[in-house]
C-alpha cells in the first residue's frame, strides 16, 4: 500500500462573486509506503483551459508565475503522468487536507471528458485529524503543524510544499488514520 499525500493549487480570484470555474494549476504529491518511508514525489504545473491568465490575487497567493503555467502542459497530459506515477494498478490511498482537492480533480476530469473513478479511494486527513486530536472542529494545515510542533517549510499555497508539510503530519500519526 502506498499513501499518496497530495495538494493542489487552482485558479482563483479575490472577488468571490466572480463565477468562473477554478482549474488546477499545480499538483504536488508525496508517495509514502506502509513503513512510513518517502518513496518519491511528483510536482507539475498545469496550463488552465478556460482562464489561462492567472489573476493577480492567484499569483500573489500561490507565488506561481504566469510563465510557469504558460509553458506547462494541459490537465489531461499532466494527470496522465500523475496517474502513472501513482501506479493505479498497485494498492494506494489518496490523502489530502480536506475534500477540496478530490473535488477539484473530479471537476477538471469532467472538463476534459476524462474518467474520474480513479480518485475514489481517498480520505480527508483534515477531518480524521479532528477526530484523532479530539478537536471541536477541523483545523487548517498550519494549525495542525503547530499542534504537532512543526514549522511550515517552504511556501504556503504551493502544492509540493503543502504536500510535504501534510506528510509530516501524516507520518506523525501514521498508525491512527482510518483506512477503509
N, C-alpha and C positions, 0 to 999 in steps of 0.2 A: 504494500500500500504506500502510495506517495500522497503527501498533502501538498496541494497547490495553493500557496498563500498569495493571493493576487489583489491588485488595486488598479483602478482605472482613473484617468483624468478625461474629462469630456468638455466639449464646447460649453460655454456658459456666458451669461450676461448679468450685469449688476442689477438691472431693472427686471424684477421678477414678473412683471406684467408682459414682457416680451414673450410671445408664444411661438418660439422657434424650437424645433426638436434638437435636443442635445445629441451629440455624436462623440464617440470615443476618439481621443487624440493621442492617448498613451496607454499602453498595457505594461505593467511591471509585475513580475511574479518570482517567487522563490519556491523551489521544489525541495521538500523535506521528506526523508524516509521515516519508517516506523521507529528506527533507532534514534531519531531526532537529529540526524545529520543533514546538513545542507548539501543537496546533490548538485544543483545548478540554478541559474537564474535566467530570466527572459525579460528583455526590455526593448520595446519598439514604439516609435511614433506612428501615427496613422493620419493620413490626409482626409479631412472631412469631405463628404459628398455634397451635402445640402448647403452648408455655410462654411466654405473653405477659408474665409478670412476670420481669424480669431479676434474677439473683442479685446479692447484694451484691458478690461476687467479680467478676462481669462488669462491674458499674457502676464498680468501683474500677479494674479493669484497663483498660477502654476509655474511661473518663470519659464514657460515653454515659448520659444521664439517662433515667429511666423515661418521663418525659413525651415525650421525643423519639421513642421507639418507639410510645408510646400513640397519638400523633397522626399517625403515619406510615401510609402505605398498605401493604396486604399484598404479599407477594413477587410474585404474578402480575402485579399492576399495575406495580410498580417495575421488574421485569425486562423487561416490555414496553417501557417508556420507555428502559431501558438499551439494549436491542437496537435501538431506533430511533435512539438517539444514536450507537451504533457504526456504523450503516448496514451491515447484514449483506450487502446486495447489492453492496457495494464491497469490493475486496481488503483484508483485515485479518488481523492475527495477535494473539491474546490472549497476554499475557505476565504471569506472576505470579511471586512469590518462593517457588517450590516448587509442588507439585501440590495442596496442600490446597484452595486457592481454587477450582480447577476441580472437584474432587471435591465440594465443598460446594454449588456451583451445581447439579451433577448431582443431588445428594440433594434439594435444595429443589425442583428441577423435578419430580422423581418425587413428592414430597409433594403437589404441586399438580396432578399429572397433565399436565405440560407437556412438550413436545418438548425434548430435551436435546442433540440433534446439533449445534446451532448453536455450541456451545462447544468442539468437537473441535479446531479449528485453534488449538493452544495450545502454548507452550513454558514450561519452568521455567527462569527466569533464574538461580535459585539453583544448579541443577545444572550449567548451562552456565558460570556464573561460576567454579565449582570447576575446570573444565577450562581456561578462559581464563587463570586465575591460577596454574595448576599447584599447586593445594592438595591436601592429602591427604584432605579431606572437605568436604562443603558447609558453608558458614558462614551465620550469620544476617544479616539486612539490616544490623543495627547494625555488625557486624564488617566487612562489605563497605564500608559508608560510611567507616569508619575507615581501611581499607586504601586507599581512593581519596582520602583526605584531606578528606572532607566531615564536617560535623557533622549530627546528626539535627535536622531542623527540624520544628517542630510537636509534636504529641503522639503518642508511640509507641502503637500499637494503636488508632489512629483511622484508618479506611480511607483517607480522602482524603490525610491527612498521610503515611501509609506509601506510598501510590501516588506521591506527589510525590518522596519520598526514593528510592524504587526507580527512578523516572525519571531521577534524577541519575546513578545507577549505569549505567542503560541507555544514556543518551546518551554517557557517557564511553567506553563500549565498543561504540558503535553499529556499527562495522564488523566486530566479532568474533562476533556472535551467529549461530548456525547456524539458518537458516530453511529448513525443508523445503518 
